[in-house]
């Protein structure tokens, strides 16, 4: 059964999962029995799956794949498990984040008006493919961690009016598929109020259309324990919700897989912070690549054990 749309979203971004399976990685339950990774996540309270989309990715196991076609297959599979779906458009052929927002190779020489069409068409086409396969996502993220904008240089925050137009094209394409899909604009460092106020004040000035403010929260990368920033996160969530009258969501979170108890407590505190936003405007918390076990991914902030079993840290989502 599909979860109620107004219930809290406990999520996992599992973009690596198809490649983990394709390369023979096996997932196990606490009792040692082999199971579908999505079932293991569901058993731990996960009800939402976030999937990234790259335009023309290569086939590198960790920084490729996630093509529109592969994303559709995963979305259908997750929905069959009763999961709610978020689609995260990077508008790139590989990772887009605060340090890089590279245009897809196919769009590299395009003029700004052409880029507007590219964003609309790519967004529309992927969502149309999903809809045809029976999946209408609950949320669509237009850009991934874009404090400096996207599709550089044209969509840089140095050209905020152009960035606004690009974001609006993603919004319009999404709403053309289904007006009920919520559109997310996503920044990193969710504990940094000034960064968010600067960006979303500019977005307001430029009349950017969106429904939800998405935040990343990774205490590990700022080299401090979550306890020193969790209040900043909570205050920023509440400020964003009231200042812009928007819903808010932690669309990426993660903790060191070797620090199981600390990561579990950080997740519990993050969930509590989001739930504390007044008027039910805190929508959920999504763990980024929890199943991306270190030996396969090289990623420190996964939430899986070296024996192929989920980390007890994920039990934070059960409550």
C-alpha positions in Angstrom: 0.0 0.0 0.0 1.3 3.5 -0.9 2.0 5.5 2.2 -0.3 8.5 2.9 1.0 11.5 1.2 0.8 13.7 4.3 2.8 11.3 6.5 6.4 11.9 7.4 8.9 10.8 4.7 11.7 8.5 5.9 13.8 8.2 2.9 16.9 6.6 1.3 18.7 7.8 -1.9 19.7 4.5 -3.6 21.2 5.7 -6.9 24.0 3.2 -6.6 21.8 0.2 -5.9 21.3 -1.1 -9.5 25.1 -1.1 -10.0 25.8 -2.7 -6.7 23.5 -5.5 -7.8 24.9 -5.7 -11.3 28.4 -6.1 -9.9 27.2 -8.9 -7.6 26.9 -7.2 -4.3 24.6 -9.1 -2.0 22.4 -7.7 0.8 21.7 -9.5 4.0 19.3 -9.2 7.0 20.5 -9.3 10.6 19.8 -13.0 10.7 22.1 -13.6 7.7 19.4 -14.3 5.1 19.8 -12.7 1.7 17.2 -10.1 0.9 16.2 -7.4 -1.5 17.9 -4.2 -0.4 14.6 -2.2 -0.7 12.9 -4.7 1.5 15.7 -4.3 4.1 15.2 -0.6 4.0 11.4 -0.8 4.2 11.7 -3.1 7.2 13.7 -0.3 8.9 11.0 2.3 8.4 12.0 3.7 5.0 9.0 4.7 3.0 10.6 7.0 0.4 13.2 6.4 -2.3 15.1 9.3 -3.9 16.7 8.7 -7.3 19.1 10.9 -9.2 18.9 11.4 -13.0 21.9 12.2 -15.2 21.4 13.2 -18.9 23.9 11.0 -20.8 26.0 9.2 -18.1 28.9 7.0 -18.7 29.0 3.4 -17.4 31.4 3.9 -14.5 30.0 1.8 -11.7 30.1 4.6 -9.1 29.9 7.9 -11.0 28.0 6.8 -14.1 24.7 5.1 -14.8 21.5 6.8 -13.4 20.3 7.4 -16.9 16.6 8.3 -17.4 15.9 4.7 -18.5 17.6 3.1 -15.4 15.9 5.6 -13.2 12.5 4.6 -14.5 13.2 0.9 -13.8 14.3 1.7 -10.2 11.3 3.9 -9.6 8.9 1.2 -10.8 10.6 -1.3 -8.5 10.5 1.0 -5.5 6.9 1.9 -6.1 6.0 -1.8 -6.2 7.4 -2.0 -2.7 5.0 0.7 -1.6 7.6 3.4 -1.6 7.0 7.1 -2.3 9.3 8.5 -5.0 11.5 11.6 -5.3 13.4 12.3 -8.6 16.5 14.4 -8.3 17.5 16.2 -11.6 21.2 17.0 -11.7 21.1 18.5 -15.2 24.5 17.0 -15.8 26.1 13.8 -17.1 27.5 13.1 -13.7 27.7 14.5 -10.2 26.4 18.1 -9.8 27.1 19.7 -6.4 28.4 23.0 -5.0 31.8 22.4 -6.4 30.7 21.6 -10.0 27.6 22.1 -12.1 28.8 21.0 -15.5 26.4 21.1 -18.4 25.7 17.8 -20.1 28.0 17.3 -23.1 25.0 17.5 -25.4 24.1 20.9 -24.2 27.6 22.3 -23.9 27.5 24.6 -26.9 23.9 25.7 -26.4 22.8 29.3 -26.1 20.9 30.4 -23.0 17.5 30.2 -24.7 18.4 26.7 -25.9 19.3 25.7 -22.3 15.9 26.8 -21.1 14.4 24.4 -23.7 16.8 21.7 -22.7 15.8 21.9 -19.0 12.2 21.9 -19.8 12.4 19.1 -22.3 14.7 16.8 -20.3 12.5 17.3 -17.2 9.3 16.7 -19.1 10.6 13.7 -21.0 11.9 11.9 -17.9 8.7 12.5 -16.0 6.7 11.4 -19.0 8.6 8.2 -19.2 8.0 7.6 -15.5 4.3 8.4 -15.9 4.0 6.0 -18.8 5.5 3.3 -16.6 2.9 4.1 -13.9 5.0 6.3 -11.6 4.2 9.9 -10.8 6.8 11.0 -8.2 5.6 12.9 -5.2 8.6 15.2 -5.4 10.9 16.5 -8.1 14.1 18.2 -7.3 15.2 20.8 -9.9 18.9 20.9 -9.5 21.2 19.2 -6.9 22.9 21.3 -4.2 22.8 24.6 -6.1 24.0 27.3 -3.7 26.1 28.6 -6.7 23.4 27.8 -9.3 23.5 25.1 -12.0 24.4 24.7 -15.6 27.5 26.9 -15.2 28.2 29.5 -16.3 24.8 30.5 -17.7 22.9 29.4 -14.6 25.3 30.6 -12.0 24.1 32.6 -9.1 26.2 35.4 -10.6 23.4 35.5 -13.2 20.5 34.9 -10.8 17.8 36.1 -13.2 19.0 33.4 -15.6 19.2 30.8 -12.9 15.6 31.7 -12.0 14.4 31.2 -15.5 16.1 27.7 -15.6 14.6 26.7 -12.3 11.2 27.9 -13.5 11.5 25.7 -16.7 12.0 22.7 -14.4 9.0 23.7 -12.4 6.8 24.3 -15.4 7.8 20.9 -17.0 7.0 19.1 -13.7 3.7 20.8 -13.3 2.8 20.0 -16.9 3.1 16.3 -16.0 1.1 16.7 -12.8 0.4 19.9 -10.9 0.4 17.9 -7.6 4.1 17.0 -7.8 6.0 19.1 -5.3 9.0 20.9 -6.7 12.1 21.1 -4.5 15.0 23.6 -4.7 18.0 22.2 -2.8 21.1 23.7 -1.1 23.8 22.1 0.9 24.9 22.9 4.5 21.4 23.0 6.0 22.8 24.4 9.3 23.9 27.6 7.6 21.1 30.2 7.8 22.9 33.0 6.0 23.6 30.8 3.0 19.9 29.8 2.8 18.6 33.3 3.4 20.9 34.8 0.8 19.8 32.3 -1.9 16.1 32.2 -1.2 15.8 36.0 -0.7 17.3 36.2 -4.2 14.9 33.5 -5.4 12.0 35.5 -4.0 13.3 38.7 -5.7 13.4 36.8 -9.0 10.0 35.2 -8.4 11.3 31.6 -8.7 8.5 29.0 -8.6 9.0 26.1 -6.2 7.1 24.3 -3.4 9.7 22.9 -1.0 13.1 24.0 0.3 15.5 21.0 0.4 18.5 20.9 2.7 21.6 18.6 3.0 23.0 18.0 6.5 26.3 16.3 6.9 28.0 17.1 10.2 30.9 14.9 9.2 32.0 17.1 6.3 32.1 20.2 8.6 34.2 18.2 11.0 32.0 18.8 14.0 29.8 16.6 16.0 26.1 17.0 15.1 25.4 18.3 18.6 27.1 21.6 17.8 25.0 22.2 14.7 21.7 20.5 15.1 20.1 23.5 16.7 21.3 25.6 13.8 19.6 23.1 11.4 16.4 23.2 13.4 16.4 27.0 13.5 17.1 27.2 9.8 14.3 24.8 9.0 11.8 26.8 11.0 13.1 30.1 9.5 12.8 28.8 5.9 9.3 27.6 6.5 8.1 30.9 8.1 10.2 33.4 6.1 9.2 32.0 2.7 6.0 30.1 3.7 7.4 26.9 2.2 7.6 23.3 3.3 11.1 22.0 4.1 12.8 18.7 3.9 16.2 17.3 4.7 16.8 15.6 1.3 20.3 14.4 2.1 21.8 13.3 5.4 24.6 10.9 6.4 27.0 10.0 9.2 30.2 8.0 9.5 29.4 4.3 9.1 32.0 3.4 11.7 30.2 5.5 14.4 27.0 3.6 14.5 25.6 5.0 17.7 26.5 8.6 16.9 25.0 8.3 13.4 21.8 6.8 14.9 21.5 9.7 17.4 22.3 12.2 14.7 19.5 10.8 12.6 17.1 10.8 15.5 18.0 14.4 16.2 17.6 15.4 12.5 14.2 13.7 12.3 13.1 15.4 15.5 14.3 18.8 14.1 12.3 18.4 10.9 9.2 17.2 12.8 9.5 20.3 15.1 8.7 22.7 12.2 5.3 24.2 12.9 2.2 23.4 10.8 3.5 20.1 9.6 5.8 21.9 7.1 8.7 19.6 7.9 8.2 16.8 5.3 10.9 14.3 5.9 14.5 13.1 6.1 16.4 11.2 3.4 19.6 9.3 4.0 22.0 9.5 1.1 23.1 6.1 -0.2 22.8 4.1 3.1 23.2 0.8 1.2 26.5 2.1 -0.4 28.7 -0.1 1.7 32.3 1.1 1.9 34.1 -1.8 0.2 31.9 -1.2 -2.9 31.5 2.6 -2.9 34.5 4.0 -1.0 31.9 6.3 0.7 32.4 6.9 4.4 28.9 8.0 5.2 27.0 4.9 4.1 24.9 3.1 6.7 25.8 -0.5 6.0 28.1 -3.0 7.6 31.0 -4.8 5.9 29.1 -8.1 6.2 26.4 -6.8 3.9 23.9 -6.1 6.6 22.2 -2.7 7.4 23.7 -0.6 10.1 21.7 -0.4 13.3 22.0 3.4 12.8 19.0 3.0 10.4 16.8 2.0 13.2 16.4 5.7 13.8 13.8 5.6 11.1 11.7 3.0 12.8 10.4 5.4 15.5 
